[in-house]
Amino acid sequence: MILEKRDAFSLQTLQNLPVAGEAAPMLREYVALLPVYRGAMKLACTKLEVLDDEFRMNYGRAPVHHIESRIKSPESILRKMRRKDLPLTVEALRAGVRDIAGIRVVCAYINDIYCLAEMLLKQEDVTLLRRRDYIVSPKESGYRGLHLLIAVPVHLAARRETVPVEIQLRTIAMDSWASLEHELQYKNAAELPHQFADQLRMCAETASVLDRNMQSIMQQIDEMEG
């Protein structure tokens, strides 16, 4: 199941953005590029859905629980470019912001994450640009997940473009922890106090233990069924 967070913005919405004056030329070009990034996102989602269907046919179960996709809003683009101290040009945007198109894939088990990633990266028209394994090496916060930055070809009316798409793969437990951690950070509007950060890391470890135990049970059941 794919849940797309539709980008309900257009050129008209730029007038309502803070300091739209200085950023307006770049944002107008960005909005004009949205069909390219949306096309790349949809192509990558379709690839993942096809792999999920094939896995279900071959093994009797689906590795994907659900898929979410989104395109960064102009507000988010501006925040990220300022945080990275990038010039407000579309060239700097395309070179420095690689997660304009983003997909989150929530899987049942840890092994499913690696299996799905391997199948995706074997496809001839998928190019791996970056891989960050936060399952093997969790972030300081405790966050776990496998992040892939891939490039896929998008065919337009008069040209073809190779477009980056960021894919985050998590288990159900990892995704639940990350969603709640994000809500707490947003609620606090700043870095969480030290004692809460420690508790969140402990919760992340608990979720990781749950993942490993559930995967072990699943593997034992598979072995019993032959």
ZARO-689738 format. One record per residue (C-alpha): residue number from 1; residue in three letters; chain; x, y, z. Coordinates in pm, 1 decimal, always signed. Layout:
BEGIN
<resi: NUM, resn: ala, chain: A, u: X, v: Y, w: Z>;
...
END
This chain:
BEGIN
<resi: 1, resn: met, chain: A, u: +0.0, v: +0.0, w: +0.0>;
<resi: 2, resn: ile, chain: A, u: +139.1, v: +339.4, w: -103.9>;
<resi: 3, resn: leu, chain: A, u: +43.5, v: +649.3, w: +93.9>;
<resi: 4, resn: glu, chain: A, u: +147.8, v: +960.8, w: -93.8>;
<resi: 5, resn: lys, chain: A, u: +165.2, v: +1291.5, w: +89.1>;
<resi: 6, resn: arg, chain: A, u: +41.0, v: +1512.4, w: -193.8>;
<resi: 7, resn: asp, chain: A, u: +226.6, v: +1838.7, w: -242.1>;
<resi: 8, resn: ala, chain: A, u: -57.3, v: +2089.2, w: -243.7>;
<resi: 9, resn: phe, chain: A, u: +146.7, v: +2386.5, w: -360.6>;
<resi: 10, resn: ser, chain: A, u: +196.8, v: +2573.5, w: -683.9>;
<resi: 11, resn: leu, chain: A, u: +348.1, v: +2895.2, w: -811.6>;
<resi: 12, resn: gln, chain: A, u: +68.3, v: +3088.8, w: -642.6>;
<resi: 13, resn: thr, chain: A, u: +165.2, v: +2960.2, w: -298.0>;
<resi: 14, resn: leu, chain: A, u: +511.0, v: +3118.2, w: -324.6>;
<resi: 15, resn: gln, chain: A, u: +366.9, v: +3458.7, w: -238.3>;
<resi: 16, resn: asn, chain: A, u: +285.7, v: +3332.5, w: +111.6>;
<resi: 17, resn: leu, chain: A, u: +635.0, v: +3207.2, w: +189.3>;
<resi: 18, resn: pro, chain: A, u: +871.2, v: +3403.8, w: +416.0>;
<resi: 19, resn: val, chain: A, u: +1129.3, v: +3605.8, w: +218.3>;
<resi: 20, resn: ala, chain: A, u: +974.8, v: +3477.3, w: -100.7>;
<resi: 21, resn: gly, chain: A, u: +1126.2, v: +3778.7, w: -275.1>;
<resi: 22, resn: glu, chain: A, u: +1489.0, v: +3665.5, w: -267.3>;
<resi: 23, resn: ala, chain: A, u: +1403.4, v: +3298.4, w: -310.3>;
<resi: 24, resn: ala, chain: A, u: +1119.0, v: +3337.2, w: -558.8>;
<resi: 25, resn: pro, chain: A, u: +1322.3, v: +3279.7, w: -879.4>;
<resi: 26, resn: met, chain: A, u: +1473.3, v: +2956.6, w: -746.8>;
<resi: 27, resn: leu, chain: A, u: +1139.3, v: +2835.3, w: -607.2>;
<resi: 28, resn: arg, chain: A, u: +961.6, v: +2903.9, w: -936.6>;
<resi: 29, resn: glu, chain: A, u: +1216.1, v: +2684.8, w: -1112.3>;
<resi: 30, resn: tyr, chain: A, u: +1177.2, v: +2424.5, w: -838.5>;
<resi: 31, resn: val, chain: A, u: +799.8, v: +2408.0, w: -880.6>;
<resi: 32, resn: ala, chain: A, u: +851.8, v: +2369.4, w: -1254.7>;
<resi: 33, resn: leu, chain: A, u: +1075.5, v: +2068.1, w: -1181.8>;
<resi: 34, resn: leu, chain: A, u: +816.1, v: +1890.9, w: -968.9>;
<resi: 35, resn: pro, chain: A, u: +685.7, v: +1666.8, w: -1250.7>;
<resi: 36, resn: val, chain: A, u: +1039.3, v: +1531.2, w: -1291.7>;
<resi: 37, resn: tyr, chain: A, u: +1082.6, v: +1448.4, w: -923.3>;
<resi: 38, resn: arg, chain: A, u: +727.1, v: +1321.9, w: -888.3>;
<resi: 39, resn: gly, chain: A, u: +786.7, v: +1095.6, w: -1187.9>;
<resi: 40, resn: ala, chain: A, u: +1103.7, v: +954.3, w: -1030.8>;
<resi: 41, resn: met, chain: A, u: +922.7, v: +896.4, w: -701.7>;
<resi: 42, resn: lys, chain: A, u: +634.4, v: +715.7, w: -871.8>;
<resi: 43, resn: leu, chain: A, u: +873.3, v: +502.2, w: -1077.4>;
<resi: 44, resn: ala, chain: A, u: +1065.5, v: +394.4, w: -766.9>;
<resi: 45, resn: cys, chain: A, u: +738.1, v: +321.8, w: -582.1>;
<resi: 46, resn: thr, chain: A, u: +617.9, v: +106.9, w: -870.8>;
<resi: 47, resn: lys, chain: A, u: +942.7, v: -87.8, w: -870.8>;
<resi: 48, resn: leu, chain: A, u: +903.4, v: -158.2, w: -499.2>;
<resi: 49, resn: glu, chain: A, u: +540.7, v: -264.1, w: -543.2>;
<resi: 50, resn: val, chain: A, u: +633.5, v: -505.6, w: -823.4>;
<resi: 51, resn: leu, chain: A, u: +908.9, v: -659.5, w: -611.4>;
<resi: 52, resn: asp, chain: A, u: +667.8, v: -692.3, w: -320.6>;
<resi: 53, resn: asp, chain: A, u: +414.8, v: -870.6, w: -543.6>;
<resi: 54, resn: glu, chain: A, u: +679.9, v: -1103.8, w: -681.8>;
<resi: 55, resn: phe, chain: A, u: +802.9, v: -1188.1, w: -330.6>;
<resi: 56, resn: arg, chain: A, u: +445.5, v: -1263.0, w: -223.3>;
<resi: 57, resn: met, chain: A, u: +394.7, v: -1498.3, w: -518.9>;
<resi: 58, resn: asn, chain: A, u: +723.5, v: -1681.4, w: -456.3>;
<resi: 59, resn: tyr, chain: A, u: +721.4, v: -1703.9, w: -77.5>;
<resi: 60, resn: gly, chain: A, u: +358.1, v: -1667.8, w: +25.8>;
<resi: 61, resn: arg, chain: A, u: +401.2, v: -1341.7, w: +217.8>;
<resi: 62, resn: ala, chain: A, u: +473.8, v: -978.2, w: +141.6>;
<resi: 63, resn: pro, chain: A, u: +787.1, v: -811.9, w: +282.6>;
<resi: 64, resn: val, chain: A, u: +636.7, v: -462.0, w: +259.4>;
<resi: 65, resn: his, chain: A, u: +389.2, v: -348.6, w: +524.0>;
<resi: 66, resn: his, chain: A, u: +331.9, v: -10.7, w: +360.0>;
<resi: 67, resn: ile, chain: A, u: +503.2, v: +257.6, w: +153.3>;
<resi: 68, resn: glu, chain: A, u: +486.2, v: +633.5, w: +203.7>;
<resi: 69, resn: ser, chain: A, u: +609.1, v: +891.5, w: -46.0>;
<resi: 70, resn: arg, chain: A, u: +645.4, v: +1269.0, w: -48.1>;
<resi: 71, resn: ile, chain: A, u: +795.3, v: +1562.2, w: -236.3>;
<resi: 72, resn: lys, chain: A, u: +965.7, v: +1831.9, w: -27.9>;
<resi: 73, resn: ser, chain: A, u: +760.7, v: +2148.4, w: +6.8>;
<resi: 74, resn: pro, chain: A, u: +910.2, v: +2488.0, w: -82.7>;
<resi: 75, resn: glu, chain: A, u: +924.7, v: +2572.7, w: +290.8>;
<resi: 76, resn: ser, chain: A, u: +1123.2, v: +2258.4, w: +362.5>;
<resi: 77, resn: ile, chain: A, u: +1351.9, v: +2327.6, w: +66.5>;
<resi: 78, resn: leu, chain: A, u: +1427.2, v: +2677.6, w: +194.8>;
<resi: 79, resn: arg, chain: A, u: +1499.8, v: +2553.8, w: +547.7>;
<resi: 80, resn: lys, chain: A, u: +1737.2, v: +2287.1, w: +424.2>;
<resi: 81, resn: met, chain: A, u: +1923.7, v: +2515.5, w: +185.3>;
<resi: 82, resn: arg, chain: A, u: +1974.6, v: +2774.3, w: +458.9>;
<resi: 83, resn: arg, chain: A, u: +2083.5, v: +2507.4, w: +706.4>;
<resi: 84, resn: lys, chain: A, u: +2341.9, v: +2386.9, w: +453.0>;
<resi: 85, resn: asp, chain: A, u: +2435.3, v: +2746.7, w: +365.5>;
<resi: 86, resn: leu, chain: A, u: +2361.2, v: +2691.1, w: -3.5>;
<resi: 87, resn: pro, chain: A, u: +2309.4, v: +2977.3, w: -249.6>;
<resi: 88, resn: leu, chain: A, u: +1944.6, v: +3019.0, w: -346.4>;
<resi: 89, resn: thr, chain: A, u: +1980.8, v: +2890.2, w: -701.5>;
<resi: 90, resn: val, chain: A, u: +1819.3, v: +2592.0, w: -869.0>;
<resi: 91, resn: glu, chain: A, u: +2165.9, v: +2459.5, w: -955.5>;
<resi: 92, resn: ala, chain: A, u: +2264.4, v: +2456.8, w: -586.9>;
<resi: 93, resn: leu, chain: A, u: +1927.8, v: +2303.3, w: -502.2>;
<resi: 94, resn: arg, chain: A, u: +1968.0, v: +2011.5, w: -743.5>;
<resi: 95, resn: ala, chain: A, u: +2328.4, v: +1949.4, w: -640.7>;
<resi: 96, resn: gly, chain: A, u: +2291.9, v: +1996.3, w: -266.5>;
<resi: 97, resn: val, chain: A, u: +1943.3, v: +1866.8, w: -181.0>;
<resi: 98, resn: arg, chain: A, u: +1925.7, v: +1502.9, w: -287.0>;
<resi: 99, resn: asp, chain: A, u: +1610.0, v: +1402.2, w: -98.3>;
<resi: 100, resn: ile, chain: A, u: +1356.6, v: +1616.7, w: -284.0>;
<resi: 101, resn: ala, chain: A, u: +1176.5, v: +1294.0, w: -372.5>;
<resi: 102, resn: gly, chain: A, u: +1151.7, v: +1066.2, w: -69.8>;
<resi: 103, resn: ile, chain: A, u: +1007.8, v: +721.9, w: -6.1>;
<resi: 104, resn: arg, chain: A, u: +967.7, v: +538.4, w: +324.0>;
<resi: 105, resn: val, chain: A, u: +930.0, v: +161.5, w: +304.3>;
<resi: 106, resn: val, chain: A, u: +810.1, v: -14.9, w: +618.7>;
<resi: 107, resn: cys, chain: A, u: +889.1, v: -387.6, w: +622.5>;
<resi: 108, resn: ala, chain: A, u: +793.1, v: -671.5, w: +850.9>;
<resi: 109, resn: tyr, chain: A, u: +1141.4, v: -802.8, w: +932.2>;
<resi: 110, resn: ile, chain: A, u: +1502.1, v: -686.9, w: +920.6>;
<resi: 111, resn: asn, chain: A, u: +1591.3, v: -951.9, w: +662.1>;
<resi: 112, resn: asp, chain: A, u: +1311.9, v: -819.4, w: +439.6>;
<resi: 113, resn: ile, chain: A, u: +1479.9, v: -477.5, w: +433.9>;
<resi: 114, resn: tyr, chain: A, u: +1807.0, v: -615.2, w: +300.4>;
<resi: 115, resn: cys, chain: A, u: +1633.9, v: -855.3, w: +60.3>;
<resi: 116, resn: leu, chain: A, u: +1419.0, v: -577.4, w: -87.9>;
<resi: 117, resn: ala, chain: A, u: +1715.3, v: -340.8, w: -117.3>;
<resi: 118, resn: glu, chain: A, u: +1925.0, v: -607.2, w: -291.3>;
<resi: 119, resn: met, chain: A, u: +1649.1, v: -685.4, w: -542.8>;
<resi: 120, resn: leu, chain: A, u: +1596.6, v: -316.2, w: -618.5>;
<resi: 121, resn: leu, chain: A, u: +1965.5, v: -240.1, w: -668.1>;
<resi: 122, resn: lys, chain: A, u: +2006.1, v: -530.0, w: -911.8>;
<resi: 123, resn: gln, chain: A, u: +1782.3, v: -355.4, w: -1164.8>;
<resi: 124, resn: glu, chain: A, u: +1973.6, v: -215.7, w: -1461.4>;
<resi: 125, resn: asp, chain: A, u: +1810.0, v: +127.4, w: -1456.7>;
<resi: 126, resn: val, chain: A, u: +1867.4, v: +182.6, w: -1084.9>;
<resi: 127, resn: thr, chain: A, u: +2195.8, v: +347.3, w: -984.3>;
<resi: 128, resn: leu, chain: A, u: +2309.5, v: +351.5, w: -622.5>;
<resi: 129, resn: leu, chain: A, u: +2444.1, v: +693.7, w: -526.6>;
<resi: 130, resn: arg, chain: A, u: +2475.1, v: +644.7, w: -150.8>;
<resi: 131, resn: arg, chain: A, u: +2403.8, v: +379.2, w: +110.8>;
<resi: 132, resn: arg, chain: A, u: +2385.6, v: +441.3, w: +484.6>;
<resi: 133, resn: asp, chain: A, u: +2316.2, v: +146.2, w: +710.6>;
<resi: 134, resn: tyr, chain: A, u: +2182.6, v: +273.7, w: +1041.0>;
<resi: 135, resn: ile, chain: A, u: +2071.4, v: -76.4, w: +1137.1>;
<resi: 136, resn: val, chain: A, u: +2428.5, v: -201.0, w: +1169.0>;
<resi: 137, resn: ser, chain: A, u: +2548.2, v: +139.3, w: +1294.9>;
<resi: 138, resn: pro, chain: A, u: +2255.4, v: +323.9, w: +1462.4>;
<resi: 139, resn: lys, chain: A, u: +2252.8, v: +701.1, w: +1488.9>;
<resi: 140, resn: glu, chain: A, u: +2342.1, v: +863.0, w: +1819.9>;
<resi: 141, resn: ser, chain: A, u: +1970.2, v: +910.7, w: +1886.0>;
<resi: 142, resn: gly, chain: A, u: +1913.1, v: +535.8, w: +1856.4>;
<resi: 143, resn: tyr, chain: A, u: +1750.9, v: +560.2, w: +1513.0>;
<resi: 144, resn: arg, chain: A, u: +1778.0, v: +250.4, w: +1293.9>;
<resi: 145, resn: gly, chain: A, u: +1704.3, v: +210.2, w: +925.2>;
<resi: 146, resn: leu, chain: A, u: +1864.2, v: +150.7, w: +587.1>;
<resi: 147, resn: his, chain: A, u: +1889.3, v: +462.4, w: +368.9>;
<resi: 148, resn: leu, chain: A, u: +1949.5, v: +435.9, w: -3.7>;
<resi: 149, resn: leu, chain: A, u: +1997.4, v: +726.8, w: -240.8>;
<resi: 150, resn: ile, chain: A, u: +1927.9, v: +596.9, w: -589.7>;
<resi: 151, resn: ala, chain: A, u: +1894.6, v: +752.1, w: -933.2>;
<resi: 152, resn: val, chain: A, u: +1629.1, v: +646.0, w: -1183.7>;
<resi: 153, resn: pro, chain: A, u: +1558.8, v: +763.4, w: -1541.1>;
<resi: 154, resn: val, chain: A, u: +1251.6, v: +977.2, w: -1603.9>;
<resi: 155, resn: his, chain: A, u: +1132.3, v: +1003.9, w: -1963.9>;
<resi: 156, resn: leu, chain: A, u: +968.8, v: +1336.5, w: -2046.7>;
<resi: 157, resn: ala, chain: A, u: +814.7, v: +1454.9, w: -2372.7>;
<resi: 158, resn: ala, chain: A, u: +1140.7, v: +1586.8, w: -2516.8>;
<resi: 159, resn: arg, chain: A, u: +1417.9, v: +1456.4, w: -2293.7>;
<resi: 160, resn: arg, chain: A, u: +1527.9, v: +1201.8, w: -2036.9>;
<resi: 161, resn: glu, chain: A, u: +1658.7, v: +1295.7, w: -1693.5>;
<resi: 162, resn: thr, chain: A, u: +1829.6, v: +1087.3, w: -1427.2>;
<resi: 163, resn: val, chain: A, u: +1674.6, v: +1187.2, w: -1096.4>;
<resi: 164, resn: pro, chain: A, u: +1774.9, v: +1105.8, w: -735.2>;
<resi: 165, resn: val, chain: A, u: +1527.0, v: +948.6, w: -494.9>;
<resi: 166, resn: glu, chain: A, u: +1594.6, v: +880.4, w: -126.6>;
<resi: 167, resn: ile, chain: A, u: +1451.3, v: +554.4, w: +6.6>;
<resi: 168, resn: gln, chain: A, u: +1435.3, v: +486.2, w: +380.1>;
<resi: 169, resn: leu, chain: A, u: +1367.2, v: +124.7, w: +476.9>;
<resi: 170, resn: arg, chain: A, u: +1258.5, v: +42.7, w: +832.2>;
<resi: 171, resn: thr, chain: A, u: +1082.9, v: -232.1, w: +1021.1>;
<resi: 172, resn: ile, chain: A, u: +743.5, v: -166.5, w: +1177.5>;
<resi: 173, resn: ala, chain: A, u: +909.6, v: -131.3, w: +1518.4>;
<resi: 174, resn: met, chain: A, u: +1177.8, v: +104.8, w: +1384.0>;
<resi: 175, resn: asp, chain: A, u: +915.0, v: +317.2, w: +1211.4>;
<resi: 176, resn: ser, chain: A, u: +699.5, v: +340.0, w: +1524.5>;
<resi: 177, resn: trp, chain: A, u: +997.6, v: +453.8, w: +1730.4>;
<resi: 178, resn: ala, chain: A, u: +1106.8, v: +707.5, w: +1468.1>;
<resi: 179, resn: ser, chain: A, u: +755.9, v: +852.4, w: +1434.6>;
<resi: 180, resn: leu, chain: A, u: +716.7, v: +896.6, w: +1809.1>;
<resi: 181, resn: glu, chain: A, u: +1068.1, v: +1037.1, w: +1848.1>;
<resi: 182, resn: his, chain: A, u: +994.2, v: +1291.3, w: +1572.7>;
<resi: 183, resn: glu, chain: A, u: +670.8, v: +1393.4, w: +1746.9>;
<resi: 184, resn: leu, chain: A, u: +855.3, v: +1445.3, w: +2076.2>;
<resi: 185, resn: gln, chain: A, u: +1124.6, v: +1653.6, w: +1907.3>;
<resi: 186, resn: tyr, chain: A, u: +859.5, v: +1863.7, w: +1732.6>;
<resi: 187, resn: lys, chain: A, u: +664.0, v: +1908.5, w: +2056.8>;
<resi: 188, resn: asn, chain: A, u: +976.4, v: +2020.2, w: +2238.7>;
<resi: 189, resn: ala, chain: A, u: +1077.3, v: +2255.1, w: +1952.5>;
<resi: 190, resn: ala, chain: A, u: +1441.2, v: +2209.3, w: +2051.8>;
<resi: 191, resn: glu, chain: A, u: +1690.4, v: +1942.8, w: +2148.4>;
<resi: 192, resn: leu, chain: A, u: +1541.2, v: +1710.4, w: +2409.1>;
<resi: 193, resn: pro, chain: A, u: +1688.3, v: +1722.8, w: +2759.5>;
<resi: 194, resn: his, chain: A, u: +1966.3, v: +1473.0, w: +2817.5>;
<resi: 195, resn: gln, chain: A, u: +1765.1, v: +1236.5, w: +3036.9>;
<resi: 196, resn: phe, chain: A, u: +1495.1, v: +1197.9, w: +2772.8>;
<resi: 197, resn: ala, chain: A, u: +1750.3, v: +1137.1, w: +2499.2>;
<resi: 198, resn: asp, chain: A, u: +1890.1, v: +850.5, w: +2706.8>;
<resi: 199, resn: gln, chain: A, u: +1542.4, v: +704.6, w: +2753.8>;
<resi: 200, resn: leu, chain: A, u: +1473.3, v: +728.1, w: +2380.3>;
<resi: 201, resn: arg, chain: A, u: +1795.0, v: +538.3, w: +2305.5>;
<resi: 202, resn: met, chain: A, u: +1682.8, v: +267.5, w: +2547.6>;
<resi: 203, resn: cys, chain: A, u: +1344.2, v: +250.8, w: +2371.6>;
<resi: 204, resn: ala, chain: A, u: +1521.3, v: +218.3, w: +2037.2>;
<resi: 205, resn: glu, chain: A, u: +1726.4, v: -71.6, w: +2172.4>;
<resi: 206, resn: thr, chain: A, u: +1407.9, v: -235.3, w: +2303.4>;
<resi: 207, resn: ala, chain: A, u: +1253.9, v: -203.6, w: +1955.5>;
<resi: 208, resn: ser, chain: A, u: +1567.8, v: -357.6, w: +1806.2>;
<resi: 209, resn: val, chain: A, u: +1546.2, v: -654.1, w: +2045.3>;
<resi: 210, resn: leu, chain: A, u: +1181.6, v: -697.9, w: +1946.3>;
<resi: 211, resn: asp, chain: A, u: +1279.1, v: -700.2, w: +1577.4>;
<resi: 212, resn: arg, chain: A, u: +1548.1, v: -962.7, w: +1630.6>;
<resi: 213, resn: asn, chain: A, u: +1321.7, v: -1184.1, w: +1839.4>;
<resi: 214, resn: met, chain: A, u: +1031.6, v: -1166.0, w: +1593.3>;
<resi: 215, resn: gln, chain: A, u: +1264.1, v: -1246.2, w: +1304.9>;
<resi: 216, resn: ser, chain: A, u: +1402.7, v: -1544.2, w: +1497.1>;
<resi: 217, resn: ile, chain: A, u: +1049.6, v: -1675.5, w: +1556.6>;
<resi: 218, resn: met, chain: A, u: +963.2, v: -1632.0, w: +1188.6>;
<resi: 219, resn: gln, chain: A, u: +1274.7, v: -1821.1, w: +1081.8>;
<resi: 220, resn: gln, chain: A, u: +1202.7, v: -2105.4, w: +1323.0>;
<resi: 221, resn: ile, chain: A, u: +848.3, v: -2136.1, w: +1187.5>;
<resi: 222, resn: asp, chain: A, u: +983.9, v: -2141.7, w: +830.5>;
<resi: 223, resn: glu, chain: A, u: +1226.3, v: -2421.8, w: +925.1>;
<resi: 224, resn: met, chain: A, u: +946.2, v: -2624.7, w: +1087.5>;
<resi: 225, resn: glu, chain: A, u: +732.9, v: -2590.3, w: +774.2>;
<resi: 226, resn: gly, chain: A, u: +1024.0, v: -2712.6, w: +563.2>;
END
